[in-house]
Amino acid sequence: MKMAWIFSLSAECGSDESKADKFAQHFQGMSLLLSNGRQCQCRTDIFQDIEENWWCRISPNNLSEVGIDGPESAYSTTELGILLYQSLVFAPTFRYALVGVEVDEFRTYTELIEESSNLSIPGLVLAKPLAGELGILPVFRSFSPSYVWQPYAGEVYNPLMTSPNLKNKLNELLAVS
């Protein structure tokens, strides 16, 4: 059985569940129209991480759940990512957020603080007070009046992630060396 790879926007909203609820309401049912005419509806869910902070995941439907399995899916998920970031500009408050494949709980708040000296995550959006606390403001650009970000780099097609045949060939090569 194959594992599903979910493309989403995930945002950490802090310890107040009502903030995650408001964030989810902003995106629930939102329709995103791609340049190829495909329409994707946003589904939302909220959950707590191990530090008891609340997250909201926004998952557009009408997408493959095998990850980025070719140049076309890399293009369409990148386009969706840009649309999600455009909607994020007007979203209710959150502490930090990221768009991508399997980005749920990509970092707990504590991990983010601990990694602040070499934090390089393209697409990461931080609330300005958090960015100030982390002391990494120079690497980030303005995202909106209350947020900064490291600009999104888009999604990438990696044939070794999606092709069992290529993985087997690589494993054979690695076994020889």
C-alpha positions as CSV (number, residue, x, y, z in Angstrom):
1,M,0.0,0.0,0.0
2,K,1.3,3.4,-1.0
3,M,1.6,6.2,1.5
4,A,-0.3,9.4,0.6
5,W,1.8,12.5,0.2
6,I,-0.3,15.6,1.0
7,F,0.3,19.0,-0.5
8,S,-0.9,21.7,1.9
9,L,-0.5,25.0,3.7
10,S,0.3,24.4,7.3
11,A,0.2,27.2,9.9
12,E,1.1,27.2,13.6
13,C,-1.3,29.4,15.5
14,G,0.0,29.2,19.0
15,S,-1.7,27.8,22.1
16,D,-5.2,29.4,21.5
17,E,-7.5,27.0,19.7
18,S,-9.8,29.8,18.6
19,K,-7.0,31.4,16.5
20,A,-6.6,28.1,14.6
21,D,-10.4,27.9,14.2
22,K,-10.5,31.4,12.7
23,F,-7.6,30.6,10.4
24,A,-9.4,27.5,9.2
25,Q,-12.7,29.4,8.6
26,H,-10.8,31.8,6.3
27,F,-9.8,29.0,4.0
28,Q,-12.6,26.5,4.4
29,G,-14.3,25.9,1.1
30,M,-12.1,28.5,-0.7
31,S,-11.9,27.7,-4.4
32,L,-8.5,28.1,-6.2
33,L,-8.5,28.2,-10.0
34,L,-5.4,27.0,-11.8
35,S,-4.3,28.3,-15.2
36,N,-5.2,24.9,-16.8
37,G,-8.8,25.5,-15.7
38,R,-8.7,23.0,-12.9
39,Q,-10.5,24.1,-9.7
40,C,-9.4,23.0,-6.3
41,Q,-11.5,23.4,-3.1
42,C,-9.7,23.9,0.2
43,R,-10.4,21.5,3.0
44,T,-9.2,22.4,6.5
45,D,-8.5,20.7,9.8
46,I,-6.9,21.7,13.0
47,F,-4.8,19.7,15.4
48,Q,-2.4,20.1,18.3
49,D,1.3,19.3,18.2
50,I,3.4,17.7,21.0
51,E,3.9,21.1,22.6
52,E,0.1,21.6,22.7
53,N,0.2,24.4,20.1
54,W,-2.6,24.5,17.5
55,W,-2.0,24.0,13.8
56,C,-4.3,24.4,10.8
57,R,-3.8,22.4,7.6
58,I,-5.3,23.6,4.3
59,S,-5.4,20.9,1.7
60,P,-6.6,21.7,-1.8
61,N,-8.6,18.8,-3.3
62,N,-8.4,17.5,-6.9
63,L,-4.6,16.8,-6.5
64,S,-2.6,13.6,-6.8
65,E,-1.7,12.1,-3.4
66,V,1.5,10.5,-4.7
67,G,3.5,13.7,-4.3
68,I,5.3,15.5,-7.1
69,D,5.3,12.7,-9.7
70,G,6.3,14.7,-12.8
71,P,7.1,18.2,-14.2
72,E,3.4,18.9,-14.7
73,S,2.5,18.2,-11.1
74,A,5.5,20.3,-10.0
75,Y,4.1,23.2,-12.1
76,S,0.5,22.8,-10.9
77,T,1.4,22.4,-7.2
78,T,3.8,25.4,-7.4
79,E,0.9,27.4,-8.9
80,L,-1.4,26.3,-6.1
81,G,1.3,27.2,-3.6
82,I,1.5,30.7,-5.0
83,L,-2.4,31.0,-4.8
84,L,-2.3,29.7,-1.1
85,Y,0.4,32.3,-0.2
86,Q,-1.7,35.0,-1.9
87,S,-4.6,34.0,0.3
88,L,-2.4,33.8,3.4
89,V,-1.7,37.5,3.1
90,F,-5.3,38.2,4.2
91,A,-5.6,35.3,6.7
92,P,-6.3,35.7,10.4
93,T,-3.2,35.8,12.7
94,F,-0.8,32.9,13.0
95,R,2.8,32.5,14.2
96,Y,4.4,30.8,11.2
97,A,3.4,28.9,8.1
98,L,4.7,26.9,5.2
99,V,3.3,25.5,1.9
100,G,4.6,22.2,0.5
101,V,4.4,18.4,0.4
102,E,4.2,16.9,3.9
103,V,4.7,20.2,5.8
104,D,2.4,19.3,8.8
105,E,4.2,20.2,12.0
106,F,7.4,20.8,10.0
107,R,8.9,22.4,13.1
108,T,7.5,22.8,16.6
109,Y,7.9,26.3,18.1
110,T,10.8,25.1,20.2
111,E,12.6,23.5,17.2
112,L,12.1,26.8,15.3
113,I,13.7,28.7,18.1
114,E,16.6,26.2,18.4
115,E,17.3,26.3,14.6
116,S,17.1,30.1,14.3
117,S,20.8,30.6,13.7
118,N,20.7,28.6,10.4
119,L,17.1,28.8,9.5
120,S,16.7,28.3,5.7
121,I,13.3,27.2,4.7
122,P,12.1,28.7,1.4
123,G,8.5,29.7,1.8
124,L,8.5,30.1,5.6
125,V,6.3,33.0,6.7
126,L,6.9,34.4,10.2
127,A,5.0,36.8,12.3
128,K,7.1,39.9,12.8
129,P,7.3,39.5,16.6
130,L,8.6,35.9,16.2
131,A,11.1,37.0,13.5
132,G,12.4,39.7,15.9
133,E,12.7,37.1,18.7
134,L,14.6,34.8,16.4
135,G,16.9,37.6,15.3
136,I,16.9,36.5,11.6
137,L,15.1,39.4,10.1
138,P,17.8,40.3,7.5
139,V,17.4,37.0,5.6
140,F,13.6,37.5,5.3
141,R,11.6,39.9,3.1
142,S,8.4,41.6,3.8
143,F,5.4,39.4,3.2
144,S,2.6,41.6,4.5
145,P,2.4,44.4,7.1
146,S,2.6,41.9,10.0
147,Y,4.7,39.1,8.4
148,V,8.1,38.4,6.8
149,W,9.1,35.4,4.7
150,Q,11.8,33.6,2.9
151,P,10.4,33.6,-0.6
152,Y,8.8,30.5,-1.9
153,A,11.0,28.5,-4.3
154,G,8.2,26.3,-5.8
155,E,7.8,22.5,-5.9
156,V,10.4,20.2,-7.5
157,Y,10.1,17.0,-9.4
158,N,12.5,14.4,-8.0
159,P,12.4,11.2,-10.0
160,L,14.2,9.2,-7.3
161,M,11.3,10.0,-4.9
162,T,8.6,8.7,-7.2
163,S,10.1,5.9,-9.3
164,P,10.6,2.5,-7.7
165,N,12.5,1.5,-10.9
166,L,15.0,4.3,-10.5
167,K,15.4,3.7,-6.8
168,N,16.2,0.0,-7.5
169,K,18.8,1.0,-10.1
170,L,20.4,3.4,-7.6
171,N,20.4,0.8,-4.9
172,E,22.1,-1.7,-7.2
173,L,24.8,1.0,-8.0
174,L,25.2,1.7,-4.3
175,A,25.6,-2.0,-3.5
176,V,28.5,-2.3,-6.0
177,S,30.5,0.6,-4.5
